[in-house]
Amino acid sequence: MKRWIEVDDRSAIAAVRRLSRRHASALGLSEARVEELAIVVTEATTNIVRYAGSGRVLIEAVRTPVSEKLVLVFTDNGPGIANIDMMMRDGTSTSESAGLGLGAIQRLSDSFDVFSSAEAGTTIVCTFEVMNNLPVGLGLEVDGLRVCYPTENTCGDAWMIRHLPPFVDVLLCDGLGHGPKAAEAADELIALSQDGCAAPSETIARLSEELIGHRGAVVAMVRLDMDARVLSYAGIGNITTMIVGAQGIKRFAVRDGRIGGPAVKGFEETRELEVGDVLIMHSDGLTTLREGDLNPALLNRSPLLIAGFLLDRMFRGRDDASIVVARVKGE
């Protein structure tokens, strides 16, 4: 299940804890880590109820060829945390929670990030990892998240990351419609995409030829050449792809159509990359991002936090939704 869990009273705390335990056990976390996860979930969800009154939680098992982890997103539109440094100290928390503070949540998690302000509320992301074999010196941080159409339990959006040194390929697709049939279409496209090593334009052209008459999907793919610092892009249909960096926002054009219809080549483009550039790809389950939605302070946070914040704030609630965020790092 990849759905936002609404948190609006204390009964939600136990429900979120129960769901997180179930997902963690299914992913293969040890009993000790499941108990530590339960502490983190209890603390973070209690803080939502106590300080903001309401908010949302997302629990997602994210599996890629190089990592497996349980991702937790806690987000609200409350007054924000006035003094994050103080809240990071042990023993500083709500009177109704474990009293651990954000610092202990950080230590219990394999990764942790927080973004908070009076205007933006608070978003916390943390992960519990089963496996992490990201190549050393990759020069790139990448994370993605998905949520279902509100009445479904299966997400019709999908994404993949592929490492072909010095290239990193990222593909995001949105199966036609939503629910199980859309998920089947997206999974079919992902499976065919993984069977090969071609650049984005050739990959999408092949998908368009091989999936004629299938349910189909819209798709965008980028290849990041980490040696030459060049991004290659191709896309068909309404997947938004953009780079945010020191030079401003660069949006990549899309070609109308979809995989599954008549064969068509995706719109192609290349762009040089700079250290600090942030790549954002999202399906139309999110409102199209504008410059005002991209808070500079938010863009300095981790890709996972950026993805979690935008997935909450920009979620239309009328379709499956997905987002992938990547940041180009230095050496």
Steps between C-alpha positions, in 0.01 A plus 500: 500500500637838397241742635516810713384419853302789644596591857239713677467351850688274739338182365714541189822452699432132570377445143818646348717302741317177411536560125867591531571179693323297231698661216830469689449130572405433137818677387710280728612742770621334819280494810728754666473738206121456488481607864720803433281584203192486726661753735576738213149470356336555839709809572460662158126430468431620854679825416266553205193466721646700785646796311312518169166334576506304175730385225587201285736204505633293211660159552661352190737212436736623229697238308761576235780281361743657750287560810201384703353719769185599681429870453293701749365848424332706775358831386268772631396860444548602863692795643840344435781431744632827636831358625603181321837493678326484837258232382796289386616468861411185692203532732344790309163395359133494579376395842285232336771333295815313594682827570789403272535812287586514133861412575409154622271449199797590283727249677246218481450553125749414226434840341309802625414850382261773611368820343291737706382861495201703614383522138568143386422297812722201572609206288718220639637212294692203629597158371571152636726316258522131422771537235699792360759430231509841332827531306767697686571833334179493298473880517122486512224471760171354372168419672146443382156460656154393384144518631182339373176648385318545835264203459761256361761281664720465191694783336497533121816715498847345507864606482837338463865589544771324302877529557715454189822682600562779425126530422205509736163449330173605664160421348155600625175375347127533562283209389177596327227555762554380854477183706617145420475527118701823499756335729531205261563738210763692696672181619509367143670817381752495785587134432566571132702810586732302727571255219768703325743785538395745229482877547162665571406574138575144383335344805175691456494437124534126568227506764270684261555233232473196726193609696272605214144397589573453872328703771806719509637791699661840477871502575809714545858383529827674574859381478750681719858468378686556826841531328402751233233663724239485223132404525321337205120499501212348305129498580153422369192636674438704812790412730654823629881506493698801619841606628528763774841655548705816525392598149130474586240246390531298181186312392528228240241493223276199447355342187128422503407135492556188706669166491240252373368722223657549156880480505659838565839626611520696823601865508878509546726755669836528677632734768826550682491428873652699784571400859190575707251460214176336613309279257126463561274262308132456588179360356180699451371371832681806633414857411754638254783655698556875468791708619305613808457136609876446516610658825880556482538370857309184405727442200798487736355198679543135397332371181277277715377794705440711188302209351296442817416868547391554138311169485289621792454865410443454126295176509183545292319208662339398168759255367807300588798728560876456491812711527872438461759751622875488437784735597839525328771491766866597485782248486 
